Each structure stands twice: as structure tokens, then as C-alpha cells.
Amino acid sequence: MTEFADMRSVYGDTLIKLGEQNPDIVVVGADTTDSLKTKPFGKKFPNRFFNVGIAEANLITIAAGLANEGKIPFASTYAAFLPGRCVDQIRNAIAYPSRNGKSGLNVKMVVSHGGLSVGPDGGSHQQIEDIAIMRVIPNVKVFVPADTIAVEKLTEIFSQVYGPCYMRLARSKTPVIHPKDQEFKMGKGIVLRDGSDCTIAACGITVSIALEAADALKQEGIACRVIDMFSIKPIDSELLEKAARETGGIVTCEEHNVMAGFGSAVAETISDTYPVPVKRIGARDQFGESARDNEIPLLLEKHGITSIHISNTVKSIRSQTR
Amino acid sequence: MALNYYHIFKRVKEARKLVIKGITVAGSGHPGGSFSMAEIMGCMYFKFLKYDPKNPLWVDRDRLVLSKGHASPGLFSNLAVAGFFDKSEMETLRKFGSKLQGHPDFKCPGVEFCGGSLGLGLSFSTGMALAARIDGKNHHIYTIIGDGESDEGQVWEAAMTGSKYRVDNLTVFLDRNFIQQDDYTERIMPLDEELIGDDISEMWKNAARWKVGDKWRSFGWNVLEIDGHRIEQIVKAVNSALQTKGTPSIIVSRTIKGKSVEHMEDNPKWHGVAPNPQISPIIDLELDCQYLISPSIIAGDMANLENEVKRAAHARADFIHLDVMDGMFVQNKTFDYEKIKQLRPITPIPFDTHLMINEPVKHVRNYVDAGCDIITIHAEVCDESSFGEIHDILRSNEVSVGLAINPDTELPPWSEKFIPDLDQLIIMSVIPGKSGQKYIESVHEKTQRIAKFLSERKFEGLIEADGGVDLSNVESCFLDGARVFVGGSAIIGQKDVRTTILEFRKKILHARRNLLIRKAHSLGGIELVNKWIDLHEVGKKKTELLQIAKEAGFA
């Protein structure tokens, strides 16, 4: 039986653990601290916790000011508003300022409610542009973890590695995919299934869908390589090149606009290293819409984000390359 | 500590010149907003900020965030004067590979915030202030925001946050120059009230119409409202802000865009345009031609000097001239430091104290303690050693240093070594001792000669004309090279001091315009004269200048 766990709770718990170890860690919120599970940090460390109200531009720029003074601010709210509402602030107050060999200011942007799986709140809140927005800003690193194990490890890494980082969490509980002792490194993908017939590269909640597809294909005798590409920038170009060379084709999957997002990042890398067919699955350049929790699979299906569609896409690539 | 008036004044002037130099070579940039905040920046870098140019990231330094980042030349020039980098680098402004980017950037040492996108600086500063609080640090954060910038909603998000978290280690200046890129602020997005008509000067002057302070007050801030070009008001406001606990402070500073260059003043066109290289030397001379009025209160009612100070302050005098006579160096006796101590609380306007006393070295400390901002000592009662001692006492108390000579005295040889550092030279044009004498004509020639001598010896201070200066001769005094004008019976002796001072200013302005027209003519003939005059688009300046040029035979 697959275990499901809540990314935001793990994020909040990890922050407290890190806050105990490192007095420089501060948390900034914008009236969503209950939802983001950062409120307990504020209870524990009231002097290192700031709730600026519904003011995301202010949130992110105050975080920049704190980082400028050596603090490690974790700024959190919903993806629709961060980056949605404050691209200018992220670019000019966080990513751009560089000195003494340090690129950008050390702000950690951790947001929830990324992608279509936000569900009931509807299209206004289903941020499907954030990966595109964040990955084109120089100096910003972009991560989309697949499960709570990844969230915990990445939050820890964020507190240790200098630089502006963005991490997108899902709203709903996610299946736990990784073992507790899984190692995570910035810029390194994790191969979850090995195979040489095709590669499925995924991020976030689509990793478990990719695994489903791979398992189904296996029944049909097609051995897919499945990679959790939680690190979108920096991207593991070595691993992708190897996959291209050894499997001959790549299917990408993301709950983000199929344009300019994760799949595009993979396609860019492959075209630079070892060009093979790359097929991208994601939101079809259309906004999302409301779907109750039990209907989220229907919404995803509308955009082809299903294990069946992945399987079919793998097959079409194979017919193309053979 | 006294104001350190001249220390700031000289550097403000130098910084303005560097702005013109940088922008002219770059061919683009923002002179208007650099000049409106010039005095604020001068007070910051040369009075309040604690910093170390050799160690720009010293953790305990004060931070200055220039949120209105387009005024970067106004920041870079001050950093250059403060010694963060060589002044000659101003010529690399906006050039490929330069540390002086179009907007403030960490590439330049001393820059605390990468400004450019407006509305961000106050939030950033709030983060800095909160971090300082977490760390128990005592440094202060200063932020300069623009009035056009205040259109940005984020400014008000930060205003609420500053109030909520009571960041009293943060002080904001609002550079209220009434002009943004497109037009006057009150036309684009009124902060006070919508502008009807074309004349912003009325709104600038009429305090009843300012509402932006009320906006900040309603956000929970400590609001101070000042004339942002008057050093003493800036200093007073910052001191008050630093003493205010439990709330952040904002100093709403009424300023003039392009201040100090007539054709740029109040003209929205000069928000972001570079001067023509042909015009720059004229601007440079104009910056050397700033003038100050120093009414001498002993020409009034000696029994009620308090009232005379008030009259001078009400009339917006630049200095208050205090003639101290001891009955020995001169026959008359006026008052001493005890009286000055009583007068001091009346106004923050600099006390320009002229000591006509014997053995000044014995008494000067009393005058420092009484609150004088500028103290001028007679050369006749000093030698190198006693003046050196006085000089050091004054400097260590941030009092500006003046030297005075009588009509029949020349600068003594020992004074030469002090010239580069001297703030003020009073050239007496009457026999000192009593008010109401006539200007001694031969002093015109003497002043011209000394002005030339001083300029060859790196004098950066101002010459003060003192004695018999009135509306009939103030223009000649200006053309001689004097820049500060003491007025006794001609100012304080008049019924309406305010109008009289305005008339003095008008006269001096006339002389200055004359001088600048001549300069333009010497550089580029009638063509340049016309070109320069054409720049004066706002108000009646152009017509008035054409008249002067005609009179001078240049148009």
C-alpha cells in the first residue's frame, strides 16, 4: 500500500529542525503561514518570523533585505502569487544583486499549490507558469520535488547552499516514492527505474504517474528508464545525455504549461548534447479549472497527464525511432 | 556637535559637479533627481553615516538604500567624494565594463541596494532593519524614496510593515520634488492634490496643501516635513528621527528637481537628459555661483535680539550673522557667548559668528559650546599657532572655520597654509565696530584680487562680503567674487526683511546670470549664448535672460 504524506507539514517541521541548528534561518510569510505550515516556526522563534500580510511583493523584497544582512530567509506562500505576483522583485531584489563572487541573494522561495493539482480553487490559483518564469531568471535554482522525502532533503540543502532557490510543493498529499536514505544533490536526477527502451523524465506529482506508466509498459515488454528530475535548474545534463544515448528517446511529464517549462528544459539540454526525439506532456497551453479533490485526475487527464498517455507517447517515440 | 555646514556644503557642490561630469560624458542619465536629493546625500555621507571606504561591507556600518535608483549619479558622486573609489571614475558612468552602472549596483563599492525597479527599496530596507534587530546591532538604515516612486503600491505595503514591526532603526527621506518622468507628479498621480494650471511653485510653498505627510502619519509613521535643500533642517530632522523610538520616521523633504542649475530647476524635461558638452562648463560655473544671505542682527534692536533672530529666520535667511564685539579689538561692545546661548534655540539656521575680539584663542571654546556653526576669527589678532589651535578646536566640534580681514589688512603670510581647508573668508568693507557705515569702494578691487589669489591656492570655501553691502552694490560684490553677503541696516534695518532678502537674491541672480552669459559668450559666442538661454523653459527665465543678454550686447 502506497504511503501518502503532506509536503507542507514536512516543510514546516524541517524548518523548525533547521531553525534550532542555525540562528540565521528566518521565515517570512504573507497571510498563508497556517496553510504553508510555517506558523509553528513563528511560535517557536517569534523574533525570526515575519508575517507581512497579503503583500507578496513586499514579502519577497523584505526577504531580500534580510538575506542581504546574512540571514537565510525562507519566503513562502502560494505559487500563484510567488512568483505569480512578484517576478520583478525576484529578479531585481533577489536574483540580480551579486557581489564578492556570490550570485544573487540567499533567499529561499518555497511555495505550495503549484500546478493543476491545486484542484478546487480553480484556474486562477493553478500556477502553470512558475517553472518557466523562474528558470529563465539568471542565478535562480529551480526544484520540483516528487515527495516529502525530497522536500525534507531539499529544505536542508537550501539552508546549506548559498543562492536564490525556488521550490514548488503540491497542495495535496503525495505518494512517498523515495526511500528515507535517498541522497539528493542539486543538479542530479535520480533514476527510479532502469531500462533502455525509452526514458520518462518527470518532476513533482508526475513522477509517480511516470512510474505507473513504466510498470504498465513493463508488462508489455517495454523497459523504460524513469528519472525523477526534481532539479530543473541546474539540470542534470549528463544523466539526460546518457539516457538519450542509451534509450533513444525521452518523454517528459509535468503539471505545468508544456511550453517553456520542465519538458522544454529537457529538450534544450538534449538538443545541445545528444539529439533524440523528445515528447513533452503537460498543460496544453490552457489554463486550469476547478476540480474537486476526487476529480483532479479528470483535470489532469484533460491535459494528457495520465499514465496511459505517457505509455502511448513512449510507444509513438519508439515507432518513430525504430 | 555643530552642523559642519561648510564641510557638507563643499562636498555637495563637488558631488553636483561630478554628476554633471559623469552624465555629460555618458550622454545619458538623470541629473534632475540627483540634484533634488543632493543636500540630503551630503548630510548623509558627510554628517551622519558611519562607514569605512576601505571596508565597504564593515558589518556595523550604517546603510543607505537609494530606492529611487535612477538618481544613481547622485549616489556615485557622493561615494566618490567619500573615497570609495577615485573621482575620475565618474567619467566611466554607464560605460561598458564600468562599476558605475546606469542604476546602483553592487559592482560599485558602497552601494547597498541594486535599485532601478521602483518601489522596492523600502521593503528591502525593512528587511535590513529587521535583521539588525535580530542581531542586536545599533546601526541605522536610511532609505531615499521618490515622490513619483510613491505611485508604486509596494511602497505602502512596506509602510504598513515598518509600522507593524516598529522599525525605529529605519529613517526614510521622501525626495518630494514634484516631478516624475512624464510630468509634474500632481498631474500624473497627485500625492497632495491635483495640479490645476502650470505653476507648481505655489503648491511647493503652501504648506496647507501638502497631504503626503498625512498619508504617512495615518500609516503610523513619525513624519517630519522640511525644506530638503537646507542643511540645517535636514540635520535637525535626522537628529529628531534618530531619537524617536517605537516607530520608523519619514522626512518629507520638499526639494526642487535639478536644484542649483537654473535651466534644470522644476523642468520635467531634465528628469533624465544629459547636458550638452558645450553647456557643461557653464553649469560648472553656475554651481560655483551659489550665494547665501547672512543678515546681521546687531543692525536691529539690540535690546531684543531674540526678535531680530526671529525676523531673519522668518525671512528665510541662509545664515544668522552674529557680530561679537568686545570693546577692545573694536571700540564697541555687543554681546558674547552667553547671549548666543540664549538665541540658539530660536532657529536651526546656521549661526555665522564673527568674533571681533582680542585673544580669540582664549574664548573660542565658549562660542563653540554656545552653539555657533561657523566661527570667523580676525587675522589681525592671530598668528599661525593660535589660528592653528582655533582651527583644530573648531574642526573637532564640526564648526566651520572662518578668517576675517579688515579693510586695511591683507591676508597674512601665515594664513596661506590654511587656505585649502578654510571655509569662509570675510573681507570687511567697513571699519569694524559699528553698523550703518558706507561700503569702502576700494574693497571691490581688493576682493577681486583676493578671489583670484584664493582660487589659485585651492580655496574651496566662500568669500563673505561684510560691511555696507546693500541693494546698490551687492551685484558688484558678487562679481568681485563674494558669495555670502552680510546685510546689516540694508536687511535687518528694513521693515520687511523677507521682501528685502528676496530683493537681494534677485539682484544677485541678475549678476550671476550676467556672469554666465559672459561665460557662454567666451566659450561659443552669441550662438552658445542663445543656445544656453533657450534651455530656460520654465517660467519667465528665458525672457529675463534675453533682456540681460541684450543689455550686455550679446543678443
Interface residues (C-beta under 8 A of the other chain):
Chain A: V26 N47 R48 F50 V52 G53 A55 A57 N58 T61 I62 A63 A64 G65 L66 A67 N68 E69 G70 K71 P73 D88 Q89 R91 N92 A93 Y96 P97 S98 R99 N100
Chain B: L57 D105 F106 K107 E112 F113 C114 G116 S117 G119 L120 S123 F124 S125 T126 G127 M128 A129 L130 A131 A132 R133 I134 D135 G153 Q154 E157 A158 M160 T161 Y165
